[in-house]
């Protein structure tokens, strides 16, 4: 990055303004390709850890632009890391890849992936001028399994000073209200029998789930404010005339932070233990990955994002909804400065995780939003790289995230 004396502040301001113009021009140039990428991902939704076509399409666009692309990073076949530049400040941009079962890209990960690529392409154009390395990370399994957590623990985020992504939403926001979440499958093993001839010889694993769900329903009255438990039965039996011998329920539990989550989990587990005790079935509890943490936004970087997004025409809502979602990007925020702004799309009354919202994520307003998100992220990275106090703070941080012996979410 150019060094000056005397009128240094004016020179840096001019440099930042020029870099921001270049960022806008690059996203405009790549706009058709980015929208096409978003649509192709939307057309072929893939579930957690199965995002083969999505990963290839996303990485190929970066490879064609001169990024050094590594696939299968962190021992995850669909994860990738694409790097451009050699500056001392490393900006990590996350492109989420996975879809939801049954309702496709109802959380807009097609837009997230394309916006991340767009921000990466834009920053690559001016990386050397502002002294940054750009790293676009293809992150699988946000909806289930915590791909970013596995990538962080296995070193894929090492060296990153600032992480960012944008997420589609019914409203615009510079941050994302989150809850910590645990995810698990609860398997009951009983004994099958003829439901009419020899029911007394069976051990009904479906009854065990019924007992557990009744217990959960009673516990809900006594949960702390902000705690949640919700789930489904994924296997309830084979036929009406067979006493179910094996059943499974998938449950999520949420709390405002990891500490509260660690206290909620045993209460849920005791509900499932009650089902086993009442019926004589055996219980097997299977974790679906490390818990997702609460989000710790970097307020200074979020303010820079908001200013940049506002400057290109985004309109923010200060309305705060009572409910909150969960994301594995929150775990990244415990390790390094992170932002997770919400990019609003015109979706009527639809909200995330509805099929109606998925339909809106392929509309022209969504296409415009993903391009704006790419510009706003890249321009925020320019500000972070050219504002002395911010740049110094980021460079002073420990960036060896994959070498830690313990993580706050591994309780």
N, C-alpha and C positions, 0 to 999 in steps of 0.2 A: 504494500500500500504506500502511495506517495507520501513523503514526509516534507513538511514545510516549516518555515519560521515566520514570525511576525504576523502575517495574515493567514496563518494556518487554519483557523476556524472557518474563514470564508472559503478557503480552498477545499476543505473537507465538505462543506455544505454544497459547493458547486459539484464536487465529485459525486456526492450522494444523489443530487438532482439528476445529473447525467446518467448515473447508473439506474435510477428508477425509470427514466425514459427508455433506456435500453431494455429493461425488464418488460415494460409494457409492449414495446415493439416486438420482442421475441415471442411473447404469448400470443400477440395478434398474428404473427407469422405462422405459428404452430397451431393456431386455433382449430382449423379443420381436422388436423390429425388427432388433437386431444379430444375433440367431440366424438370423432369416429372411434377412438379407443374406449371412451365411456360407453358408447352404444354397443360396441362389440362385447364388452364385459357384461353389460345389462342383458344382452341377448342370450348369453350362455352362463347363467349363474352357477357357481360351484361352491360346495360346502367347505367347512373348515378342514384344512390340511389337504384338500383335494383340488386346489385352485390351479390346475396345470395349465389350461389354456390362458387363463387370466394372467398368471405369472409370466408366461412366455410373451404374450402380447405386450405387457407393460415393460418388461425388461428389453424387448427388442427395439422399442422406440428410443430408449435411452442408449442402447448400444449403437444404433444408427447415428446418433448425435455425437458419438465420440466418447461416451462414458466407458470406464472400465467396469465391466459387469461380472460379478461372481454369483453363480447360482447355487442353490442347495446349501446356503450358509446356515450355520448353527445346527447342522444335521437335520434341517427341515427341507424336504425336496422342493417345496414351492416358495421358499423364502429366497430373496436375493438382495444384494448390495451393489449399487451402481455409483461410482465415484468419478468426480471431475475436479481438476484443479489441484493445487498443492499449497495453498495458503495455510497459515498456522491456526486459523479459526475454522472449525468444522461445523457445518450446519447440517443437521439430520432431518430429512423430510420423509414422513411415513406415508406410504401408499397401501391402504388396507385392501385386501383381495377377496375376502370370502363373502358369501351370500347366506341368506336364511333358508332353512328347510321349508319348502312348500310355497313361500311367498317371494322368493328371489331377492332382488336388491331393494328390499323394503327399508333398508337403513342407508341406502345410497352409497355403498362402497364403490360402485362403479365411478361415481363422481369423485370420491376421495382418492382413488387410484389415479385418475386422470389429472386431478388438480395437483397431486404430488409430483407427477411427471412434468407437468407444466411449470411448476415452480423450479424444479431441477433444471430444466432446459433454459429457463430464463436466467437463473443464477450462473449457469455454465458460461454464458456469454460474457459476463463481467467478473468472473471468479478471481482472475489474477489481478484485475484492477482494484478490487477491494480486499484482497488478501484472505480469501476463504477457500476451503475445500468443500465441495458439495457432495453429500452422500444421500442418495435416495434409497430408502429401504422398503422392499416389498415385504409386507408383514401379513402372514396368513393367520387365520383362526382367531379373529377378534371376537366373533360371536360365541365361540365355545373353544376353550383350550388354552387361550392366552399366548398366542404366537409371539407377541412382543416381549413377554416375560421370559420365554425360553430363549429368544434371541439375545436379550440383555444378559441373562445368566451365562450364556455361552460365548459372549464376547462381541456380538455383532454391533453393539452400540459403543464399544470402546473407542475413545478418541473423539466422540461427539460432544460438543460444547453446548449446543442448543438444539432441541427437538421440537418439531411442529407438524401439524396437519390441520385440515379444515374438515368439518363434518356437516352434511346437509341437515336442515331442521326446518320446521314451520316458521321459526323466527330467527333473526340475526342476533348474534351474541359474541362477545370477545372471550367468553369462557364457557365451561360446561359443568353444570352441577352434577355431581356423581355420588354414588354410594359404593362402598366396598361390597364385593360379592364373592360367595363361595358356590361351587357347582359340584354336584355329585349324583351318582346313581346308587340306588339302594335295592339290592337284589335279595329276594326271599326264596329259600329252597325248602319246599315241603315234600309231599308224596302224592302222586296221582292215584286216583281210584275211580271206579264207576260211580257217577254222582247219584244214581238211583239204587243200584244193586248193593254196592259196598262202600257207601260214603264214610262209614265209621273207620275204614282202613286208610282213609286219606288224611293228609295234613294240608290244609287249604292255605296256600301262599297268597291268594287273593284276599282272603279274610285278614291276613296280616297287614296288607296295605290298607284295608279299610280301617282297622284299629289305629294304624299310624296316622291316617288322615283325620280321623276323629280327634285324636290327641293333638294334632297340629291345629285344628280348628279351635280347640279349647285354649291352647297356649296363646293363640293370636290376641286374645283379650288382654293378656298380661305382658305383651311385648313393649319394650321401650319405644317411645315415639321415634319414628324413622326406621325402625327395624321391619323387615319384610320376610315372609316365607311364601314361596309359590312353586308349583310343580305340576307334573302330569304323570299318568301311568303310561309307560311305553310298552309294557307287556303285561296283559291281564289274565292270560289263560289261553287255551287252545280250542276248546269247544265247550258248549253249555252242559254237555253230559259227562265231562271229565272234571274231577276235582283238580283245580290248578296246582301243579307241582312247582312251577317256577314263575315268578313275577318280578317286575322291575318298575320302580318309580324314579323319575328324574326330578330332582328338586334344586332350586336356587334359594339362597338365603342372603339377605343384604342388610347392611348397617351403615351408619354414617362414616365409620372409619374402621381400620383393621382391628383396633383394640376392642371395639364393640362387637365386631364380627367374631372374634375369637371367643367371646362370651355367649354369643347366640348359637354357635355351631353345636356345642354339647346339648343344648336344650332340644334342638332338632333331632340329634342322634338318639336321645332318650325316647322320643316319640316313636321312632322306628324300632328301637329295642323293645318297646311295649308291645308292638305287633308280633314280634317273635316270641316274647314271653307268653302272650295270650294264646297263641295258636300252636306253639311247639315247632314252628318253622325256624330255620336258621337264617341269620342275617349276614349279608356281605355288603360292606360299605365301600364304594369305589370313588375316589376323588377324580374329577375331570380336569384337574390342573390346579396350579397355584391360585390362591384367591387374588382377585383384582382389588387394588387399594383405592382409597380416596384420592381425588385429584388435588395437587398443590400447584396452582397456576403461578407462573412468573408474572407478577403484576406489571412490572416495567415493560416487559416485552409485549404483554397483552395490550397495554396502552398504545404502544407503537403500532401494533396490528390494527387496532381500532381506528387510529388516525389515518393510516394508509387505506384501509377499506372505505372509510368515509370519504376520503379524497377522490376515490374512483366511483363514488355514487352509491355505495351500500348504505342502507338505513337501519340503524340499530334500534332494538326494542329493549327498554330497561325492565320490561315485565319479567318477573321471576315466577316460574311455575313451581308449584309445591313438590311435584314428583321429580325424581332424578333417575338417570340411567347409570350404567356401569361400563367401564372400558379398561382394557389392559394398557392403554396409553397413560392411565393414572399411575401405574407402577413406574413407568419411565419418569414421571414427574417427581418421584421420590429420589431419583438418582441424579437428575440434571435439570437445568432450567427448561421448562416445557410450556407450550401453549397448545390449546385445543379449541379454537374458536368455532362457532357455529355459523354456517352460511345459509341464509334463509332462502327458501324457494316458495313460489306461489303454489300452494297445494290445497287450497280450500280448507275444509275441515279435517283433512287427513293428517295423520301423525305417523312418526316412525313405527315400523314393525306392523304396518297395515298394508295389504295389497294395493290399496288406493295410493298410498305414498310411493310404493314402488313404481307405479305408472307415471307419477309426476317426475320421477328421477330420470326420465328419458325425454322430457319435454324441453322446448326451447328455453324456458326460464331456467331450468336446471343446467342446461348447456352454458348459458351466460354466467350462472353462479359459479360453476367449476372454473371457468376462465378467470373470473374476478377473484376467486379464492387463490388461484395460482399467482396472480399478480400481487395480491395483498401479502401473501406469504413471502414472496421473493423480495418485495420492497421492504418488508419488515426485517428480513435478513440483511438487506443493504444498510438499514438504520443501525442494526446491532453491530455491524462490521465497521461502520464509519463514525459512530458516536463513541468518543474515547472512553468515557466512564463505563459504558455498557460493554464495549469490547474487552476492556481490561478485566472487568468482573467475570466475564465468560471465560477468558483465557486463564484466569487464576484458579478455575475449578478443577477438581480431581476428575479425570475422564477415564479411568481404568475400571469400568463398571463390571466387566466380566471376570475380574480377578478376586472379587470379594468372597469371603468365606460364608457370609450369612447375609440374607436380605430381610428387610422388615416384614415382608409378606410370608416368610417361611416360619410360621409359628407352630 
